Each structure stands twice: as structure tokens, then as C-alpha cells.
Amino acid sequence: MTTSLRRKLMRGEAIRRVLNRAADRAGICSLADLKAAYTIELDEHRAEIAAAVEHAMSRHRAVSQSRRDTHLRCVICDRPIVGAKRASRRYCSAAHRQRAYRQSRL
């Protein structure tokens, strides 16, 4: 994952942590207050937040990889599509994609 995505996720986690505490919510009257609160949260607990984000990202990678490997099957031969980079992939090879196109033209 890119570092900008990691930064956004860390910022989101810090905002979530700040908004989950009633005392912090009470002190937030504007967006500037919210930014100050989550910036302080990030500075004080950066390692904790980074660990939570890494855990969530690794869990997401594992789930998406297992879904990709188990649920995607070729429309023509019904074999599993291994290593698909897109969840919308329908064929295991270019030859099967071509065969499906030719059958649809009949």
C-alpha cells in the first residue's frame, strides 16, 4: 500500500479514537479543534495507531486474496482463476475469453 493511503488510514484511526472519547468530543467546537485533537492523538500514540492500521491492512489483504482465490471461476471451463488482479475477472485465459465472445456472436 502507498504511504499516502497509510497516512489517510492513520488519520482516520486517530479521528475515530478522538471521537470515541466523550471528553474529547465535548471540547471540539470546530474543524480546527478536531484537527488539533487528532494531531495530538497521532503525535502521542503514533506507534499504537500504526500497529492498528497495519493489522487492518494485513487482514484486508488476506480476506481479499482468499475471496479472489476461492470465488472466481472461469465461465467456460469452471476452473478457479488463480492470481486474478481484478475481482471482475471472468475467464482463466485469453483463449476462453475469445471463445465466449465467439459463442455470443452466434
C-alpha positions as CSV (number, residue, x, y, z in Angstrom):
1,M,0.0,0.0,0.0
2,T,1.1,3.5,-0.7
3,T,2.3,5.8,2.1
4,S,-0.4,8.3,1.3
5,L,-3.1,5.7,1.9
6,R,-1.4,4.6,5.1
7,R,-1.3,8.3,6.2
8,K,-5.0,8.6,5.5
9,L,-5.8,5.5,7.4
10,M,-3.7,6.6,10.3
11,R,-5.5,10.0,10.3
12,G,-8.9,8.2,10.2
13,E,-7.9,6.0,13.1
14,A,-6.8,9.0,15.1
15,I,-10.1,10.8,14.4
16,R,-12.0,7.7,15.4
17,R,-10.2,7.4,18.7
18,V,-10.7,11.1,19.5
19,L,-14.4,11.0,18.6
20,N,-15.0,7.8,20.7
21,R,-14.0,9.7,23.9
22,A,-16.8,11.9,25.3
23,A,-14.4,14.3,27.0
24,D,-12.6,15.0,23.7
25,R,-15.9,15.3,21.8
26,A,-17.0,18.0,24.3
27,G,-14.0,20.1,23.6
28,I,-14.5,20.1,19.8
29,C,-16.4,23.1,18.5
30,S,-14.9,23.5,15.0
31,L,-12.9,21.6,12.4
32,A,-9.8,23.4,13.7
33,D,-10.4,21.9,17.1
34,L,-10.9,18.4,15.6
35,K,-7.7,18.7,13.6
36,A,-5.8,19.8,16.7
37,A,-7.2,16.9,18.7
38,Y,-6.4,14.2,16.2
39,T,-2.9,15.7,15.5
40,I,-2.2,15.5,19.3
41,E,-3.5,11.9,19.3
42,L,-1.3,11.0,16.3
43,D,1.8,12.5,18.0
44,E,1.2,10.8,21.3
45,H,0.2,7.4,20.1
46,R,1.8,7.0,16.6
47,A,3.1,3.5,17.2
48,E,-0.2,2.2,18.5
49,I,-2.1,3.7,15.6
50,A,0.4,2.4,13.1
51,A,0.1,-1.1,14.5
52,A,-3.7,-0.9,14.3
53,V,-3.6,0.3,10.7
54,E,-1.1,-2.4,9.7
55,H,-3.2,-5.1,11.3
56,A,-6.3,-3.9,9.5
57,M,-4.4,-3.7,6.2
58,S,-3.0,-7.2,6.5
59,R,-6.4,-8.6,7.5
60,H,-7.9,-6.8,4.4
61,R,-5.2,-8.3,2.2
62,A,-5.8,-11.8,3.5
63,V,-9.6,-11.6,3.1
64,S,-9.4,-10.2,-0.4
65,Q,-6.8,-12.7,-1.5
66,S,-8.9,-15.7,-0.2
67,R,-12.0,-14.3,-1.8
68,R,-10.2,-13.9,-5.1
69,D,-8.8,-17.4,-5.0
70,T,-12.0,-19.2,-4.0
71,H,-14.8,-17.4,-5.6
72,L,-13.5,-16.6,-9.1
73,R,-14.2,-19.3,-11.6
74,C,-13.8,-19.4,-15.4
75,V,-17.1,-19.1,-17.2
76,I,-16.0,-21.5,-19.9
77,C,-14.2,-24.3,-18.0
78,D,-15.4,-23.7,-14.4
79,R,-11.8,-23.9,-13.1
80,P,-10.7,-21.5,-10.3
81,I,-9.0,-18.3,-11.6
82,V,-5.7,-18.2,-9.7
83,G,-3.9,-14.9,-9.1
84,A,-6.6,-12.6,-10.5
85,K,-5.8,-9.0,-10.1
86,R,-9.4,-7.9,-10.7
87,A,-12.4,-9.2,-8.8
88,S,-14.4,-8.9,-12.1
89,R,-12.3,-11.4,-14.0
90,R,-14.4,-14.0,-15.8
91,Y,-12.0,-16.1,-17.8
92,C,-8.9,-18.0,-17.0
93,S,-7.2,-17.3,-20.3
94,A,-7.4,-15.1,-23.4
95,A,-8.5,-18.2,-25.4
96,H,-11.5,-18.7,-23.2
97,R,-12.4,-15.1,-23.4
98,Q,-12.3,-15.3,-27.2
99,R,-14.3,-18.5,-27.2
100,A,-17.0,-16.8,-25.1
101,Y,-17.1,-13.8,-27.4
102,R,-17.5,-16.1,-30.5
103,Q,-20.3,-18.1,-28.9
104,S,-22.1,-14.9,-28.0
105,R,-21.9,-13.8,-31.7
106,L,-23.8,-16.9,-32.9
